[in-house]
Amino acid sequence: MAGSRTIFVAGAGIGGLTVSLALAARGFRVVILEKSERLEEIGAGLQLSPNASRVLVALGLQPRLAGRAVTPEAISLMSVRSGGEVARLQLGEVAARSAGAPYWVVHRADLQAALHAEVNEHHDIELRLGCQFEDVASHAKGLTVVHRSGMTRQQDLALALIGADGIWSAVRHHLFPHVQPQFSGLIAWRGTLDATQLPREYASRGVQLWMGPNAHLVAYPISGARQINIVAMVPGTWNRPGWSAPGDGNELRNTFASPRWPGPARMMVAAVDGWRKFALFTVPDGGQWTQGAIALLGDSAHAMLPFAAQGAGMAIEDAAVLARCLAEVQNEGGPAMAAALQRYARERRPRVARV
Ligand SMILES: Cc1cc2nc3c(=O)[nH]c(=O)nc-3n(C[C@H](O)[C@H](O)[C@H](O)COP(=O)(O)OP(=O)(O)OC[C@H]3O[C@@H](n4cnc5c(N)ncnc54)[C@H](O)[C@@H]3O)c2cc1C
C-alpha cells in the first residue's frame, strides 16, 4: 500500500498512532513504521487533560479506555512540612462536564494498546512492526521513504512523512542534524504499587503532588485504580537515553530519608519494589519542524520536561492539527503539501512554547 494518497508515519508511540488515526479519519491512507518488534509494556503513567482527551474521544477511543483510564477526583498539592493538603484543583465528573472532556490518568501501555487496537481495525492504516525509518528523499513525485526490517532495506513512494519517532528522532536527525536533545540535570524514577498496599487516604482516586527539598513526588491511580503510579524527580548526573533503566531503590530512599519529607511521602517511596528510571532530556525550543513534505510531531519536535504533564497531550494535539491542515490539501502533492505542513507548525509552535 503506497502511492499518491499515502502518508508515512515514523513511530508508533502515542503521537504516531494518534496522527495515523486522525489522518485516516480524514481520508488518507497511512503506513506506520515502528522499529520495535512489539509495542511493549514499557513506561508507566501519563496524565491527559481535556485538551488531549477531547481528541481521543473524537477518534472513538473512549470505549477502549473504559476500565483502564481513571478520572481523578482532584489534583492535590501536598505540604511537605505538614503532610497535609494545601491546595486542591477539583476534577472528576463535574469538571469533565464543564471542560467537555475528561481528565484521565492512564498507564502508557494501556493508552498505546487502545490506539493500537483501533489502528488494527482501520482498513486504511498499515502498521509495520520491526521496521525502522532510515532515509527519505524528495523529488517531483513526492517522497521516497527508505526503511529497514532486519537485513532487508526497502523503499516506498509517499505524499508526506511525519516524524513521530520520539526524542531521539531519526527523521529530525535527517532534516536538522544540528538539533540535539539536551540533558536537564534531572532524573525521573517511576514505580507502581498495588492500591491495596497504601492506607486508603493515600490510595485515593486523586493526583497528589509533593514538592520538597531537592525533589518532587507525584502519585496517581492507573489501570482502573488497581495500581498507584509513583514518579519522583530528582537532580543527578546519570544521563543515558532510554525509558526503563533499573534503578536502585536504596539510592532513592536515601533522597527521601530526610526528616524534612513527611511520613506519607516516605511511605510511598519505601513501598515500591521495582524502580525504573529515565534521564529527562528536552529538545530545545526554536528549531524548525518541517522541510518540504516532511514534518516532526510530538517529542521529536518539542520534547519537554514533565512538570506540566503535557508531553503526551502536546503530541495528541499536534496530531489533530496536522490532520486538519493536511485535509485542506488532500492529495495535492509538492508545494501544497509543504504549505499545509508549514501551517501546522505555525499554529502549533506558539501553543507548545506557552505550555
Ligand atoms: C517505550 C517508551 C516508554 C515511555 N515511558 C514513559 C513514561 O513512563 N512516562 C512518561 O512521561 N513518558 C514516557 N515515554 C515518553 C512519552 O510517551 C512521550 O513523551 C509522549 O507520549 C510523546 O510521544 P511521542 O509519540 O512523540 O514519542 P514516543 O512515545 O517516544 O514514541 C516514539 C516511537 O517511535 C519509535 N521509533 C524511534 N525511532 C524510530 C525509527 N527510526 N523508525 C521507526 N520507529 C522509531 C519508538 O520505538 C517509539 O515507539 C515513553 C516513551 C517510550 C517510547
The ligand as a Gaussian input file, in Angstrom:
#p B3LYP/6-31G(d) Opt

LIG

0 1
 C        8.973000       2.796000      25.490000
 C        8.597000       4.176000      25.989000
 C        8.246000       4.350000      27.336000
 C        7.908000       5.625000      27.817000
 N        7.567000       5.770000      29.133000
 C        7.208000       6.986000      29.609000
 C        6.836000       7.168000      30.989000
 O        6.839000       6.236000      31.781000
 N        6.494000       8.423000      31.414000
 C        6.500000       9.481000      30.538000
 O        6.183000      10.601000      30.953000
 N        6.831000       9.340000      29.239000
 C        7.188000       8.124000      28.755000
 N        7.529000       7.979000      27.439000
 C        7.500000       9.166000      26.577000
 C        6.090000       9.592000      26.210000
 O        5.408000       8.507000      25.623000
 C        6.218000      10.752000      25.241000
 O        6.905000      11.823000      25.906000
 C        4.899000      11.312000      24.748000
 O        3.869000      10.373000      24.779000
 C        5.036000      11.842000      23.322000
 O        5.075000      10.719000      22.472000
 P        5.709000      10.596000      21.025000
 O        4.732000       9.792000      20.218000
 O        6.137000      11.904000      20.500000
 O        7.034000       9.732000      21.252000
 P        7.233000       8.282000      21.875000
 O        6.094000       7.897000      22.745000
 O        8.591000       8.287000      22.446000
 O        7.185000       7.298000      20.593000
 C        8.190000       7.254000      19.612000
 C        8.092000       5.926000      18.848000
 O        8.960000       5.969000      17.713000
 C        9.649000       4.738000      17.598000
 N       10.882000       4.969000      16.816000
 C       12.012000       5.603000      17.209000
 N       12.897000       5.673000      16.197000
 C       12.306000       5.068000      15.129000
 C       12.707000       4.833000      13.773000
 N       13.919000       5.224000      13.280000
 N       11.850000       4.180000      12.925000
 C       10.631000       3.767000      13.378000
 N       10.201000       3.956000      14.666000
 C       11.026000       4.621000      15.516000
 C        9.885000       4.327000      19.050000
 O       10.145000       2.941000      19.171000
 C        8.543000       4.733000      19.693000
 O        7.589000       3.708000      19.584000
 C        7.907000       6.738000      26.920000
 C        8.259000       6.561000      25.576000
 C        8.610000       5.287000      25.094000
 C        8.982000       5.098000      23.614000

